[in-house]
Amino acid sequence: MFDFLIKKLKAHPRKIVFTEGTDPRILEASARLLSGTFLTPVLVGNEAAVQAAAEKDGFNIRGAEIIDPENFADFDKMVATLVELRKGKMSEEDCRKNLKKGNYFGTMLVKMGYADALLGGATYSTADTVRPALQIIKTKPGSKIVSSCFILVRPSATGDNEVLAMGDCAINIKPTEDELVEIAVETANTAKIFGIDPKVAFLSYSTLGSGKGEDVDKMRNACAKTMIAAPELAVEGELQFDAAVSPRVAETKCPGSKVAGHANTFIFPDINAGNIGYKIGQRLGGFDAYGPILQGLNAPINDLSRGCNALEVYSMAIITAGLLED
């Protein structure tokens, strides 16, 4: 999976902003990226502080761009752009104050074309990464919400990787039927980037009417709406997880389905189920989990867990930049 993305980036080298430029995990990942010459780190922070942090831990960041909000040549231009974007919602003073922060400053670097993508959250919360993205980058045409998915990868017995997509596990707490449609379509599109031919299952405690309740109706209706909105997608629902992944169970519970028993893209009814589900796969199923990958934005911006390590930063940087069109 990463070989494919790295090959793509070598053909079209990119720049990625790291909003926490002095963090040792960011610096270690940046040093590794620089050795590959396919993705240039843009580190937000005081240049002397960033260089000192790198030297302290022995990370070679020669070739990285270090940009300090305090002495950025186009800072006034950046302030004016943000004032225009947040007209009536944020004063010039507030814009100037926010742009001294790495999350807002880094997002504006992407907005103004100084970089192609952004990865934050090593010390910022998810909300502090997503908020500037929503205010500045905004959702792409046709998208009403930002959602997320995780890509789960596990070596299979044949030597190939088993790759799954799961959404939404991190952003939308209780999505509506229409929001689930958007989540399903976006998650299927993300799945394709990682080589998955999406077979989309809307998960529930019921399989095609075996159970009753509002939550069952929501997943069934969302599935039906997705079939209309994206008729090219293979979708089924509502499905229990065993019916979604086990051909034997699927043959009993929903014979003839093109998705049941072979699903690889899973849509959860809410964030509770999604977050629990992907972590069970990660901790008990032997999958590596990559994400959350944010979907629906006008530019690739992603969030790290504050408990991440340098390898996760490196991997998510490649994934984030790899989401860009050629």
C-alpha positions as CSV (number, residue, x, y, z in Angstrom):
1,M,0.0,0.0,0.0
2,F,2.7,2.5,0.9
3,D,4.9,1.5,-2.1
4,F,2.0,2.5,-4.3
5,L,1.6,5.9,-2.5
6,I,5.3,6.6,-2.5
7,K,5.6,5.9,-6.2
8,K,2.7,8.3,-6.8
9,L,4.5,11.0,-4.7
10,K,7.8,10.5,-6.4
11,A,6.1,11.3,-9.7
12,H,4.5,14.4,-8.1
13,P,6.5,15.6,-5.1
14,R,4.5,17.5,-2.5
15,K,4.9,19.7,0.5
16,I,3.2,18.8,3.8
17,V,2.7,21.1,6.8
18,F,3.4,19.9,10.3
19,T,1.7,22.3,12.8
20,E,3.9,21.2,15.7
21,G,7.4,21.7,14.4
22,T,9.4,21.1,17.6
23,D,7.7,17.8,18.6
24,P,10.3,15.0,18.5
25,R,7.9,12.6,16.8
26,I,7.3,15.1,14.0
27,L,11.1,15.7,13.6
28,E,11.9,12.0,13.5
29,A,9.2,11.4,10.8
30,S,10.4,14.5,8.9
31,A,14.0,13.2,8.9
32,R,12.8,9.9,7.4
33,L,10.6,11.7,4.8
34,L,13.5,13.9,3.7
35,S,15.7,10.8,3.1
36,G,13.0,9.6,0.6
37,T,13.0,12.9,-1.4
38,F,9.3,12.6,-2.3
39,L,7.6,14.7,0.4
40,T,9.0,17.9,1.8
41,P,8.1,18.7,5.4
42,V,7.1,22.3,6.3
43,L,7.6,22.7,10.0
44,V,5.7,25.5,11.8
45,G,7.7,27.0,14.7
46,N,10.6,29.2,15.7
47,E,13.5,28.2,13.5
48,A,16.1,28.2,16.3
49,A,13.8,26.2,18.5
50,V,13.0,23.6,15.8
51,Q,16.7,23.3,14.9
52,A,17.7,22.9,18.6
53,A,15.0,20.2,19.1
54,A,16.2,18.3,16.0
55,E,19.9,18.5,17.1
56,K,19.0,17.4,20.6
57,D,17.6,14.1,19.4
58,G,20.0,13.7,16.4
59,F,17.4,14.1,13.6
60,N,18.7,15.4,10.3
61,I,16.1,17.8,9.0
62,R,18.3,19.5,6.3
63,G,16.0,20.3,3.4
64,A,12.9,20.9,5.5
65,E,11.2,24.3,5.4
66,I,10.8,26.0,8.7
67,I,8.3,28.8,8.9
68,D,7.8,30.9,11.9
69,P,4.5,32.9,12.2
70,E,6.3,35.6,14.1
71,N,8.5,36.6,11.1
72,F,6.6,35.2,8.1
73,A,7.1,37.7,5.2
74,D,3.5,37.4,4.0
75,F,1.9,37.5,7.4
76,D,-0.1,40.7,6.8
77,K,-1.4,39.2,3.5
78,M,-2.4,36.1,5.4
79,V,-4.2,38.1,8.0
80,A,-6.1,40.0,5.2
81,T,-7.1,36.7,3.5
82,L,-8.4,35.2,6.8
83,V,-10.3,38.4,7.6
84,E,-12.0,38.0,4.2
85,L,-12.7,34.3,4.7
86,R,-14.2,34.9,8.2
87,K,-15.9,38.2,7.4
88,G,-18.4,39.1,10.1
89,K,-17.3,36.1,12.2
90,M,-13.7,37.0,13.2
91,S,-12.2,40.4,13.7
92,E,-8.9,41.4,12.3
93,E,-7.4,41.3,15.8
94,D,-8.8,37.8,16.3
95,C,-7.4,36.7,12.9
96,R,-4.0,38.0,13.8
97,K,-4.1,36.3,17.2
98,N,-5.2,33.0,15.8
99,L,-2.6,33.0,13.0
100,K,0.1,33.1,15.7
101,K,-1.1,29.5,16.5
102,G,0.3,26.6,14.5
103,N,-3.0,25.1,13.7
104,Y,-4.5,28.2,12.0
105,F,-1.2,29.3,10.5
106,G,-0.5,25.9,9.0
107,T,-4.0,25.7,7.6
108,M,-3.6,29.1,5.9
109,L,-0.3,27.9,4.4
110,V,-2.3,25.2,2.6
111,K,-5.1,27.6,1.7
112,M,-2.7,30.1,0.1
113,G,-0.7,27.5,-1.8
114,Y,2.5,27.5,0.2
115,A,2.0,23.8,0.9
116,D,-0.2,21.0,-0.5
117,A,-1.4,19.2,2.6
118,L,-1.4,19.4,6.4
119,L,-1.0,16.9,9.3
120,G,-1.6,18.1,12.8
121,G,-2.8,16.8,16.2
122,A,0.4,15.5,17.8
123,T,-0.4,18.0,20.6
124,Y,-3.6,19.6,19.3
125,S,-7.0,18.0,19.9
126,T,-9.0,16.7,16.9
127,A,-11.3,19.7,17.3
128,D,-8.4,22.1,17.1
129,T,-7.2,20.5,13.9
130,V,-10.7,20.3,12.3
131,R,-12.0,23.7,13.3
132,P,-9.5,25.8,11.2
133,A,-9.9,23.4,8.3
134,L,-13.7,23.9,8.3
135,Q,-13.4,27.6,8.6
136,I,-10.6,28.1,6.1
137,I,-10.4,25.1,3.7
138,K,-14.1,24.3,3.9
139,T,-15.9,21.4,2.4
140,K,-15.5,20.5,-1.3
141,P,-18.4,21.0,-3.7
142,G,-21.1,18.5,-3.2
143,S,-20.0,17.8,0.4
144,K,-22.1,19.0,3.3
145,I,-20.1,17.4,6.2
146,V,-16.6,16.4,7.1
147,S,-16.3,12.7,7.9
148,S,-13.6,10.2,8.6
149,C,-12.5,6.7,7.9
150,F,-9.8,4.3,9.1
151,I,-7.9,2.0,6.7
152,L,-7.1,-1.3,8.4
153,V,-4.3,-3.5,7.0
154,R,-3.4,-7.1,7.9
155,P,-1.1,-9.5,6.0
156,S,-3.1,-12.5,4.7
157,A,-2.1,-16.1,4.4
158,T,-1.5,-15.7,0.7
159,G,1.1,-13.0,1.4
160,D,-1.0,-10.1,0.2
161,N,-2.4,-7.5,2.5
162,E,-6.1,-7.6,3.6
163,V,-7.3,-4.0,3.4
164,L,-10.5,-2.7,4.9
165,A,-12.2,0.7,5.2
166,M,-14.3,1.8,8.2
167,G,-16.3,5.0,8.6
168,D,-17.2,7.2,10.4
169,C,-15.1,6.3,13.5
170,A,-14.0,9.8,14.7
171,I,-16.0,12.8,13.6
172,N,-19.8,12.5,13.4
173,I,-21.3,11.5,16.7
174,K,-24.8,10.5,15.6
175,P,-25.0,10.9,11.8
176,T,-28.4,11.2,10.1
177,E,-29.6,9.0,7.2
178,D,-28.5,11.6,4.7
179,E,-25.1,12.1,6.4
180,L,-24.6,8.4,6.4
181,V,-25.1,8.4,2.6
182,E,-22.3,11.0,2.3
183,I,-20.1,9.1,4.7
184,A,-20.6,5.9,2.7
185,V,-19.8,7.5,-0.7
186,E,-16.7,9.3,0.7
187,T,-15.5,6.2,2.5
188,A,-15.9,4.2,-0.7
189,N,-13.9,6.8,-2.6
190,T,-11.1,6.7,0.0
191,A,-11.1,2.9,-0.1
192,K,-10.4,3.1,-3.9
193,I,-7.3,5.2,-3.3
194,F,-5.9,2.3,-1.2
195,G,-6.7,-0.3,-3.8
196,I,-10.0,-1.6,-2.4
197,D,-12.8,-2.4,-4.7
198,P,-15.5,-1.2,-2.3
199,K,-18.2,-3.6,-1.2
200,V,-20.1,-1.4,1.2
201,A,-22.0,-2.8,4.2
202,F,-24.3,-0.7,6.4
203,L,-23.9,-2.3,9.8
204,S,-26.6,-2.9,12.3
205,Y,-27.8,-5.5,14.9
206,S,-30.3,-6.6,12.2
207,T,-29.9,-8.3,8.8
208,L,-32.4,-7.2,6.2
209,G,-35.3,-6.9,8.6
210,S,-34.5,-9.6,11.2
211,G,-34.6,-6.9,13.9
212,K,-36.7,-3.8,14.5
213,G,-36.1,-0.3,15.8
214,E,-35.2,3.2,14.9
215,D,-31.5,2.4,14.4
216,V,-32.3,-0.5,12.1
217,D,-34.6,1.8,10.0
218,K,-31.9,4.4,9.8
219,M,-29.3,2.1,8.4
220,R,-31.8,0.4,6.0
221,N,-33.0,3.8,4.7
222,A,-29.4,5.2,4.4
223,C,-28.5,2.1,2.3
224,A,-31.5,2.6,0.0
225,K,-30.6,6.3,-0.4
226,T,-27.0,5.4,-1.2
227,M,-28.2,3.0,-3.9
228,I,-30.0,6.0,-5.6
229,A,-27.2,8.5,-4.9
230,A,-24.4,6.3,-6.1
231,P,-25.8,3.4,-8.2
232,E,-22.4,2.4,-9.3
233,L,-21.4,1.3,-5.8
234,A,-22.0,-2.2,-4.5
235,V,-23.9,-1.7,-1.2
236,E,-26.1,-3.8,1.1
237,G,-27.9,-3.1,4.3
238,E,-28.8,-3.3,6.9
239,L,-26.4,-6.1,7.8
240,Q,-25.1,-7.7,11.0
241,F,-21.3,-7.9,11.0
242,D,-21.2,-11.7,10.6
243,A,-23.5,-11.5,7.6
244,A,-21.3,-8.8,6.1
245,V,-18.0,-10.8,6.3
246,S,-18.9,-14.5,6.5
247,P,-20.0,-16.2,3.2
248,R,-21.5,-19.1,5.1
249,V,-23.6,-16.8,7.3
250,A,-24.5,-14.6,4.3
251,E,-25.8,-17.6,2.4
252,T,-28.2,-18.3,5.2
253,K,-29.3,-14.7,6.1
254,C,-29.2,-13.0,2.7
255,P,-28.6,-15.4,-0.2
256,G,-27.8,-13.9,-3.5
257,S,-26.3,-10.7,-2.2
258,K,-23.3,-9.4,-4.1
259,V,-21.9,-7.7,-0.9
260,A,-22.9,-9.8,2.1
261,G,-20.2,-12.3,3.0
262,H,-17.6,-10.2,1.1
263,A,-17.9,-6.7,2.5
264,N,-14.7,-4.7,2.9
265,T,-16.0,-1.2,3.5
266,F,-18.1,-0.8,6.6
267,I,-20.4,2.0,7.6
268,F,-21.3,2.3,11.3
269,P,-24.5,3.8,12.7
270,D,-22.7,6.2,15.0
271,I,-19.3,7.1,16.4
272,N,-19.7,4.7,19.4
273,A,-20.0,1.7,17.2
274,G,-17.3,2.9,14.7
275,N,-14.7,3.7,17.3
276,I,-15.2,0.5,19.2
277,G,-15.3,-1.5,15.9
278,Y,-12.0,-0.3,14.4
279,K,-10.2,-0.7,17.8
280,I,-11.4,-4.3,18.1
281,G,-10.0,-4.9,14.7
282,Q,-6.7,-3.2,15.6
283,R,-6.2,-4.8,19.1
284,L,-7.7,-8.3,18.7
285,G,-7.8,-8.8,14.9
286,G,-4.1,-8.0,14.2
287,F,-4.8,-5.1,11.9
288,D,-2.7,-2.0,11.6
289,A,-5.1,1.0,11.7
290,Y,-4.3,4.2,9.8
291,G,-6.4,7.3,10.4
292,P,-8.6,9.1,11.0
293,I,-8.5,10.1,7.4
294,L,-10.6,13.2,7.0
295,Q,-13.1,13.2,4.1
296,G,-15.0,16.0,2.4
297,L,-12.5,18.8,2.7
298,N,-11.2,21.0,-0.2
299,A,-7.6,19.9,0.6
300,P,-6.0,17.0,2.4
301,I,-5.8,17.7,6.1
302,N,-5.5,15.0,8.7
303,D,-5.4,14.5,12.4
304,L,-3.0,12.6,14.5
305,S,-3.7,10.9,17.8
306,R,-1.9,12.7,20.6
307,G,-0.5,9.3,21.6
308,C,1.0,8.7,18.2
309,N,4.6,7.6,17.5
310,A,7.0,8.7,14.8
311,L,6.2,5.8,12.5
312,E,2.5,6.7,12.6
313,V,3.4,10.3,11.8
314,Y,5.5,9.1,8.8
315,S,2.7,6.8,7.6
316,M,-0.1,9.4,8.0
317,A,2.0,12.0,6.2
318,I,2.3,9.7,3.1
319,I,-1.4,8.8,3.3
320,T,-2.4,12.5,3.6
321,A,-0.2,13.7,0.7
322,G,-1.2,10.6,-1.3
323,L,-4.9,11.7,-1.2
324,L,-4.0,14.5,-3.7
325,E,-5.0,14.1,-7.3
326,D,-2.1,13.8,-9.8
